Amino acid sequence: WAVAATTVASWAGYGILYMRSQAAPTSGMQEPFSRSKLS
């Protein structure tokens, strides 16, 4: 159950990030997210 929950949560997170990137494909909004995730 725990593994399934984490998998669904990770998929949901990626989906939200994908939708956000598609909804607002602006460098100003994408750069902060990518930099914060890399660092």
C-alpha positions, -999 to +999 in steps of 0.1 A: +000+000+000+028+024+009+046+019-024+013+023-044+005+055-025+040+070-031+038+060-068+004+077-073+017+108-054+048+110-076+027+105-108+003+132-096+032+156-089+047+151-124+013+156-139+007+189-121+042+201-131+035+191-167+002+208-168+017+240-152+045+240-177+020+236-206-004+262-192+023+288-186+053+281-208+072+312-197+109+312-190+103+334-159+081+307-143+101+276-155+135+288-145+129+291-108+112+257-106+140+239-125+168+257-105+151+248-072+147+212-082+183+208-094+198+225-063 
